[in-house]
Amino acid sequence: MERSEIEAKVRKFMIEDLEIDENKITPDAHLMKDMGIDSLDFIDIVVIVEKTFGVKIKSEEMAGVDTFSKFCDYLEKKIG
């Protein structure tokens, strides 16, 4: 799966399922501080990612993943 496709799918579910303002979703946007993702949203993200991409997110692997771009990097490696 191409990086652009991963980013488009992540952007789509963040807007549609998490109701994040699309203007807040930039490569350097901080997931919690800028986009307002909280621990309950993270549970939704785990379920959505598993359904959309067929990969499981492990919390220990998410250390340091704090921006939209880093999250897409993480998914790209998991899918890759």
Secondary structure, 3 states (H helix, E strand, C coil): CCHHHHHHHHHHHHHHCCCCCHHHCCCCCECCCCCCCCHHHHHHHHHHHHHHHCCCCCHHHHCCCCEHHHHHHHHHHHHC
